[in-house]
Amino acid sequence: MFDPLYNEIVTKTSDLMVYLVRHFFIELVLPLSIFVAVMLTLFLNWSWIPISSIERERALTLEEVKNHLFE
């Protein structure tokens, strides 16, 4: 079997296992974990994190940033 992603030929069973695991993580786990991290960042309520009153006055809140993104 030829692996076009890495330009190598897979001939042994151990190479095949490495090939399957490598592709499983690169093509499925990594993109899904990035997607979940972005979705958690956008959709969770982060207002429970305590910030000082000075920081609160200087910056936009996460709710305002979300509203700007979705407009």
C-alpha positions in Angstrom: 0.0 0.0 0.0 1.3 3.5 -0.8 0.9 6.3 1.6 0.5 9.5 -0.5 0.6 11.8 2.5 4.1 10.8 3.5 5.3 9.4 0.2 6.2 6.0 1.6 5.2 2.4 0.9 3.5 0.5 3.7 4.5 -3.2 3.5 4.6 -4.6 7.0 1.8 -4.9 9.6 3.6 -2.7 12.0 4.0 0.0 9.3 0.3 -0.4 8.6 -0.6 0.2 12.3 1.6 3.2 12.5 0.0 4.5 9.2 -3.5 4.0 10.6 -2.8 5.6 14.0 -1.0 8.5 12.4 -3.8 9.2 10.0 -6.4 8.8 12.7 -4.8 11.5 14.8 -3.9 13.9 12.1 -7.1 13.7 10.1 -9.7 13.1 12.8 -8.5 13.9 16.4 -6.5 17.1 15.7 -9.2 18.9 13.6 -12.0 17.8 16.0 -10.1 19.0 19.1 -9.4 22.4 17.4 -13.1 22.7 16.4 -14.3 21.8 20.0 -11.8 24.3 21.5 -13.1 27.1 19.2 -16.7 26.2 19.9 -16.1 26.2 23.7 -14.5 29.5 23.5 -17.4 31.1 21.6 -20.4 29.5 23.3 -19.4 29.1 27.0 -20.3 31.9 29.4 -16.9 33.2 30.6 -18.3 36.0 32.7 -17.7 34.0 35.9 -14.0 34.7 35.6 -13.2 37.6 38.0 -11.4 40.6 36.6 -10.6 43.9 38.2 -12.8 47.0 37.6 -10.0 48.7 35.8 -9.7 45.9 33.3 -13.5 45.8 32.9 -13.6 49.4 32.0 -10.7 49.2 29.5 -11.6 46.2 27.4 -14.6 44.8 25.6 -16.5 42.1 27.4 -16.6 38.6 25.8 -20.3 39.1 25.2 -19.6 42.3 23.2 -16.9 40.5 21.2 -19.4 37.7 20.4 -22.0 40.2 19.3 -19.5 41.8 16.9 -18.5 38.5 15.5 -22.1 37.3 14.8 -23.3 40.6 13.3 
